[in-house]
Amino acid sequence: MPDSMSVLGDWARLGVVLLLMAVGFGCKSDENARNQLLQFRNAVQLGSTKQALEALLTAEQYPALRLLKKNDEVWIVATPYVFGASNWWLYVEFVNSAVVAVRVRTEDSASHMPAGAPIDLVAK
């Protein structure tokens, strides 16, 4: 019969393995969501309407993204939260219901452009 310390050690090793698997899955999931966000960003056109943006987002190619309507002037296209990751969000700005700016930012800051993010799209 195994002693309690041996059983405890086995559970600890199993916990570490499960944690590493979850982190690995989270990283892959984060990469997939980030790719979808960038594809969506490239599909958005300045001057598009809110209705057109919503229709585009409901397309089957963006299942990881969700729309957060912050207010009438700013909508956020969000990626799923991944623990320990700097989630990328797409900030879409409107004037008179038309897209005037599209910016990739982090979940933590609407003003911080993450490294590797594409340049902002801003109407002139």
matplotlib code that plots the C-alpha trace (Angstrom):
import matplotlib.pyplot as plt

x = [0.0, 1.5, 2.2, 0.3, 3.4, 3.7, 0.1, 0.3, 3.4, 1.5, -1.4, 1.0, 2.7, -0.7, -1.7, 1.4, 0.8, -2.8, -1.7, 0.9, -1.7, -4.1, -1.5, -0.5, -4.1, -4.7, -1.7, -3.0, -6.5, -5.1, -3.2, -6.3, -8.4, -5.7, -5.6, -9.3, -9.2, -6.6, -8.6, -11.7, -9.7, -8.5, -12.1, -13.5, -13.6, -13.6, -17.1, -18.8, -22.1, -22.7, -25.1, -22.4, -19.9, -22.3, -23.1, -19.5, -18.8, -21.5, -19.7, -18.7, -15.0, -14.9, -16.3, -13.8, -14.7, -17.5, -18.9, -19.0, -21.0, -19.3, -21.4, -22.7, -19.2, -17.0, -17.5, -15.0, -14.4, -12.9, -11.0, -11.6, -9.7, -6.6, -4.9, -1.6, -1.9, -2.2, -5.5, -5.8, -9.0, -10.2, -11.5, -13.9, -14.8, -17.9, -19.1, -22.7, -22.9, -20.0, -16.6, -13.9, -11.2, -10.1, -7.3, -5.8, -5.2, -4.8, -7.7, -5.9, -5.5, -7.4, -4.4, -1.6, -0.8, 0.7, 4.0, 3.3, -0.1, -0.9, -1.1, -4.3, -6.9, -8.1, -10.3, -8.8]
y = [0.0, 3.4, 5.9, 9.2, 11.2, 9.0, 9.5, 13.2, 13.4, 11.6, 14.0, 16.9, 15.6, 15.0, 18.6, 20.0, 18.0, 19.1, 22.8, 22.6, 21.1, 23.8, 26.5, 24.9, 24.8, 28.4, 29.6, 27.8, 29.1, 32.6, 32.4, 31.2, 34.1, 36.6, 35.4, 35.7, 39.2, 40.3, 38.8, 40.6, 43.9, 43.5, 42.9, 46.1, 49.1, 52.7, 54.2, 50.9, 51.0, 49.4, 47.0, 46.0, 45.5, 43.3, 41.2, 40.7, 39.6, 37.0, 35.2, 31.6, 32.4, 34.4, 32.0, 33.1, 36.7, 38.5, 42.0, 44.4, 47.5, 49.9, 52.9, 54.5, 55.7, 52.7, 49.0, 46.4, 43.1, 40.9, 37.7, 35.1, 35.7, 33.6, 33.6, 35.3, 36.5, 40.0, 39.6, 41.7, 43.6, 45.6, 49.0, 50.3, 54.0, 55.5, 58.9, 59.1, 55.3, 55.0, 53.4, 56.1, 54.2, 50.7, 50.1, 46.9, 47.3, 45.1, 44.2, 46.1, 49.4, 51.2, 53.3, 50.7, 49.2, 45.8, 44.8, 43.2, 44.8, 46.4, 50.1, 51.9, 52.5, 56.1, 58.1, 61.4]
z = [0.0, -1.0, 1.7, 1.8, 0.7, -2.4, -3.3, -2.7, -5.0, -7.7, -7.5, -7.6, -10.7, -12.4, -11.4, -13.0, -16.2, -16.5, -15.9, -18.6, -21.0, -20.2, -20.7, -24.0, -25.2, -24.1, -26.1, -29.2, -28.6, -28.1, -31.4, -33.2, -31.8, -32.6, -36.2, -36.4, -35.0, -37.5, -40.4, -39.2, -38.9, -42.5, -43.6, -41.9, -44.2, -43.0, -43.7, -43.1, -41.1, -37.7, -39.4, -41.9, -39.1, -37.2, -40.3, -41.0, -37.4, -37.5, -40.3, -39.6, -40.0, -36.7, -34.0, -31.4, -31.5, -29.6, -29.9, -27.0, -27.7, -25.2, -26.4, -29.6, -30.5, -29.6, -30.1, -29.1, -30.9, -28.2, -28.1, -25.3, -22.1, -21.7, -18.3, -18.4, -22.0, -23.3, -25.2, -28.3, -28.8, -31.8, -31.0, -33.6, -33.5, -35.1, -36.1, -37.4, -37.3, -39.8, -39.0, -38.7, -36.9, -36.2, -33.7, -32.2, -28.5, -25.5, -23.2, -20.4, -22.3, -25.1, -25.7, -25.8, -29.2, -28.6, -30.2, -33.6, -34.0, -37.4, -37.8, -36.9, -39.7, -39.3, -41.6, -42.8]

ax = plt.figure().add_subplot(projection="3d")
ax.plot(x, y, z, "-o")
ax.set_aspect("equal")
plt.show()
